[in-house]
Amino acid sequence: MRWRNVLAACAVLLAARTAHAHPVPFSYLDVRVEQAALDVTLTAHVFDVGHDLQIDPADRLLAPDVLSSHAAALVALMTPRLTLRVDGRLLAPQWSPPEALAERQSVRIRLRYPLSQMPGVVAIDAALFPYDPEHKTFVNVYEGARVTQAILDRAEIHMDYYAGSAQSPWAVVRRFVPAGVHHILIGADHLLFLFGLLLMGGTMRRLAVIVTAFTVAHSLTLSLAALNLVTPPARVIEPAIALSIVYVGLDNLMVRGGRDARAWIAFAFGFIHGFGFANVLRDMDLPARALGWSLFAFNVGVEMGQLVVVVVVASVLALVRRRYPAAGRFVTVAGSLAVSAAGVFWFVERVFFPGGVS
């Protein structure tokens, strides 16, 4: 059964509420993706429209002459509340005159967004009637025989639709590569784990092996988790990431006789960090029809950010060791202690204070 049939049944039930209550806290947004334009139909209940246009009783809007006299005000009301972007570019709609749907107690408006070419990603933001915390907008995006559906409300006003065109992979890459870079650069726990691996120094070849081991491992588990093949809970993964940070700091302090197991440490704990990346990626509304591209792009972004960090940190540490050997040794020991201490703090916080400490 299509969502819309189910939602129509829910609307009938809600309509049975008392007269002073909101009869149907729903709006419907139908978006048709075509080569030359986006054709959009917005259907809203007269209760909502009447409330925000201060028309009482609201069903006066079902009279064509009344609705026509308020057409400009309705367009002015909806313009900032409904925005569509194609490949990052804000579109200006062409509004048609509103229509009254007496049998549905609703008002329908048609909009047309002209395009110069087939879109890659269509970004929809809809906060149509923010006065009502229960209000929901049911979105149907049509492209050929394909239908994609979403529910937008006060907590989630945005959706991205990835069109089935040749440009779609590039639209996905443009979104998820910067997201990957951003995540690794703000991920203090991931960065501190990398920092701990780099503290002991080594040749560029050795450091490349260590970072590659980490990359291979976390890329594998990131993909498995994003595909919902393996999904360990965050309450397990986040403390485990903290313990990996504790371990890498302690391992630096316990190194004897030239033993260097950092590549194996990076590989083993990279699996755990991959699940941490996946928890973030899962919240980003992965496009189902471009899942492979989104995973690839996010991984590329993570590696780009990671590479920048590795080059900067390794270069600074090498410079310090070369010019000030004693200071270099101190940085290794003090840095390793600091890494382990931070890992202990995060472990305690994530196990005993999962909501955060203040």
N, C-alpha and C positions, 0 to 999 in steps of 0.2 A: 504493500500500500504506500502510495506516495505521501511524503510529509504533509503536503498541502491538504489532502483529504483528512488526515488525522487532526491537523490544526483547525480545519473547518468545524470538525465535530467538537473540539475543545471550545471553539468560539461560541457554538450554540449553547453549551453548558454554562459558559460564563455569562452569556446574555440573560440567563435566568436569575441572576442576582437581583437584589432589591433595586428599586428604581433610582435611588440616589447614588448607587455605586456605579463605577465605570463599567459599561456593558461589555465591551470587547477591547482589551488593552493591546490590540495588535495593529500593525501596519504591514503592508505587503509591498515589496520592491522587486519588480521583474526587470532583469537586464538582458537584452538580446545583443550578443556580440556579432557584428557583421564587418565586412571588409571596409565599408565606407562610413560606418557610424555605430554608436551604441544607442539603441532604442530602449528607453527606460519608461516603465509605467509604475507610478506610485499611487497606491490605494490606501486611504486613511479614513478612519471612522469620523463621522461628523462630531461626535462627542469631543475628540481631541482637537480637531480643527476649530470647533466653536469655542472651546475653552481658551485656546491661545489667541484667537481673534476677538475674544470677548463678545461673542454672539450668543444671546440667550433668548429663547431656547435654541440649542444647537441645530435642531432639525429644520430650522428655517433655511439652512444652507441647501436643503434638498430642492428648494424652489429655484429653477434656473435663473430667474432674474436676480434673486438675492445672491446666489453664488457668483454670477457674472459681475455683480457690483463689488464683490470682495476678491476678485481674481488677482488684482495687483498686490493686495495685501497678503494673499496666500503665497504668491511667488516670493515676495520679500521675506515672508516668514521662513519658507523652506530653503531659500538659497544658501544661507550659511550653515544649515543643518544637514544638508545632503551634498557631499562633494565627491566627484569622481576624478581620478587621475589615471592617465595612461603612460606607463613607462616613466613615472615621476613628474609628468606634466599635467598641471591642473587644467581641466576642461571647462569650457563655458557652454552651458546648455541652451537649447532653443526650447522655450516653454510653449505648450499648446494650451488653449483655454481649458479650465477644469470642467469635469462632467459630474453630474449628480447621479449616484447609483441608489435609487430609492429602495430597491429590494434588499440591498446590503447595508443601508443606512451609512453610506460611505461617499467619499469624494475621490475621484480619480483624476490624476494629472499625467499627461504624457510629456516626456522630455526627449530631445534628440541631441546627441553629442557628435558632431561631424568629426571624421577621422581622415587622415591622409593615407594611412596604411593600416594593415592588420595589427592590432596591439600585441604586445608581449605580456605585460602584466597590467591588470585593471585593479586599482586600489579604490575601495568603496568605504567611505566614512558616513555613517548615518546615526545621528542623534536627533531623531525627529520630534519627540515630545518629552523633553527632559523633566517636565514637571511631574510626570508619573513614574515612580521607581519601578513599577511592574511592567511598564510598556516594553514590548518587543517588536522588532522589525524582522519579518521573515523574508529572506533574500533568495531569489531563484535566478541563477545566471544560466542563460541558454546559449549554446554554441552548436549549431547544427542539431543533431539528435541528442546531444549531451546536455545534461542538466546538473548543475552544482548548487547545493543548497547550504544556507547558513542561517543562524539566528543571532541578531545583534540586539544588545540591550544596553542599559546604563553602564554596566561593567565592561562591556566589549562592544565598541562602536565601529571597529575596523575589520575588514576582510580583504584579502588579496586573491584575485582570480588569475591563474596563469593560462593564457589562451593557448590553444593547440596549434600554434603556428611555428614557423622556423625561428622566429625571434624569441620564443618562449625560453629556451635554454639560456640565452644571453640575459634575459630579464631576471632569471633565477640567479645566475652568476653575479649580476650586479648587486643583488640584494644580499646574498649569503656570503660572498667573499668578505665584504666589510664587516658583516656580523661576526665572522670567525676571527678576524683581526681584533675587533673590539672586545670579544669575549676573552681572548687570551691576555690582552693588555689590562683588563680589569680583574682578571682571575688571580687574585693574590696568592691563593694556595698553589695553583699550577705554576705560577712564576717562581714561587719560593722553592718548589720541588726542583725546578730547572736550575735555579741558582745554587742549590745544594749540590747538584750533580757537577756543576762547573767549578766549584770552589777548589778542588784538587788540581785544577789545571790540566795540562797535557798538550800534545800536539793537535793541530787542527784536524788531522785524520782521526785521532782518538776521540776528540770531541764530536766529530761528525758521526762516528759509529754510535756513540752514546745517544745523541739526539735522534738519529735514524731509528734506533731500537725503540725509543719512546714513541716516535711517530707511528711506526708500524703497529705497535700494540694498541695505542689509543684509537687509531683509525679503525682497527678491526672491531673493537667493542663499541665504538661510537656507531658504526654501521649496524651491528647486530641489535643494539638497543633502539636505534631510530626506526628500524624495521619491525620492532616489537617481537623479535625472536628471543631476546634475553633482556629482561627488564627488572633487575634487582632494585629494591626500594631505595630512595634517597637517604632514609634514616640509617641504612647500612653503608652506602657508598660514601657519604660525606665524612663520617668518622674514619673510614678506611683510608680516604685521601689524607686526612690529618696524620694518621699513623705512618703513612708512606713518607711524609715530611720528617717526622721524628726519626724514622729509620735511616734516611739518607744522611741526616746530620750526624747521627751516632756512628754510621759506617765510616764517614770521613775521619772521625776521631780515633777509630779502632784500626785503621789501615796499618799494616806492618809488612816489612820486607818487600815493598813494591807491589803487593797484591792490589789489583784494581778490578773490582766487580761491578763498576758503575753501569756498564752496558747491560748486564743482566738485571741489575736493580731497575734501570730505566725501562727495560722490556717488561719485567714482572709487574711493576706498579703502573706502567702505562695502560694496562688493561683496566685497572680501577679508575684511572683518570679519564679514560674514554667514556665510561658510564657517567662520570660527572659532566663531561661535555654534552652527552646525550640528554641529560635532564634539562639543560638549557635549550638545546635545539628542539626538544619536544614541545616547549612552550612557544615556539615561534611559528606555529601553524604551517607545517611543512606541506607544500603542494603535492597532493597524491600523484598527479600525473607527471610530476617532474622530480620525483623523490631522489632518483639517482643523481641528477644534476645538483640538487640542493645539498645532498651529502658531500658530493665532490667539492662544490664551491665552499662550503663551510670548512671542510678539511684544509683546502688550499689557504683560506684566510687564516686559520689557526696556525698553519705552518709558516706563513709569511710573517705574522706577528712574532711567532716563536723564534724565527731566524733573526729578526731584528734584535730581539732580547739577547740571544746567544752571542751574536757578533759583538754587541756593545759590552756585555758583561765579560766575555772571554778576553776581549781586547784590553779592557781596563785592568783586569786581574793580571794579565801577562805583563802589562806595562809596570804595574806596581812591583811584581816579583823581579823583574829585570833591573829596575832602578833601586829598589829598596828591599832586598831579600828578607831582612828581619821583619819588616812591616808586612811583607807577603805572607810569611808564616803566621804572624799574628792574625791577619785577616782570615786565613784558612781556619784557624782554631776558633776565633771569636765568632766568625760567620757561621760555622757549623753548630756551635752552641746556640746561637740565636735562631737558626733554622729549627733545631730540635725543640727549643722552648716555644716557638710559635706553633709548631705542630702539636705540642702537648696542650697549649691553650685552646687551639681549635678543637682538639679531640674532646676535651672536657666540656667546652661550650656546646658542641654538636650532640654529645651523648646526654648531658645532664641539663642543658639549657637550650633545647632545640629552637625555641622561639627567639634566641639571642639574649645577650646580657647587656645591661646598660651600665 
